[in-house]
Amino acid sequence: MLDRTDPTLVSHVMAEHNELFRRLTDLRTRFTASAAPAPAVIAATVADLAELRRHLATHFAREEEGGLLEESVARLPRLAAAAGGVLRQHPGLLGRLDALVARLAAGKAGAWTEGAADFEAFAAAIHDHERAENAVFQEGHVEDLDLDD
């Protein structure tokens, strides 16, 4: 038996992940570029964070509707707990972005510095989330070549 994953689906997921990491890198650059940015930079950052939130909500919704995680569990049902754990992280990750947008939009003293720290913590959390997601996918899609039959 040779059981292969749909390469189109894998390519689509990889493209989404690459887009996510590009957005994170762009935002990280903006946060590190200035300790006291102009109001226009703050407004652009808030807009980009809100767009990142929309992007992630769409990405997460697709994951929750099925796809590689669901396929992984179908192949190896023992991955259900790990896949469920990944999916349960979605609301918390979106909530962190909501809080960050609200903090920056409020424009209080120290919001940018605190927002930069919050963004780094969020970026670390999303990287951990993606690593966990990839681990489930990779374990669930190891090809069985039936070499021992």
Steps between C-alpha positions, in 0.01 A plus 500: 500500500628844411295769671589850387383839613350730240795721393262784409367509855850492645613780266201712601567453871870576453414818310267607781769436760756692296258792473441492875873507574552783251236706679656426838843602373366825356331586829806407704708733284256783558499447877880493521552799270387763747448540873271801443342479154293766330122468528484390135731205576286399796184523288659290225614243755151478650357451150758231418433320830126510431566358152722229653214416734259466205754286315547272802125473564452382141798264524375355827145459367634296209698282740192449716289403196741226401823471311837369597431462872176314438674288238779423747249382761318290239828327423612466862210539744742517794585854378150624591608642837799684351291635212227606740758679713620695197146598406416607856783756485326702229269715717783592738731601218233719343424648841863596545491688170175671599660619825809624318293696248293652782813598695661675205177661382442648847825693460584520869852579621722195472259320267760462224767350726250271670350417162841403365546260793147364450569453131818302568311277743225452241752424225665237722159349576401485133835340412442238771149446368624449145770260621236293683276504193787392276594220741146357481499531123843341459424211731166440331641506151799274520458273203446131564686319224408153634866402478465253787214303341 
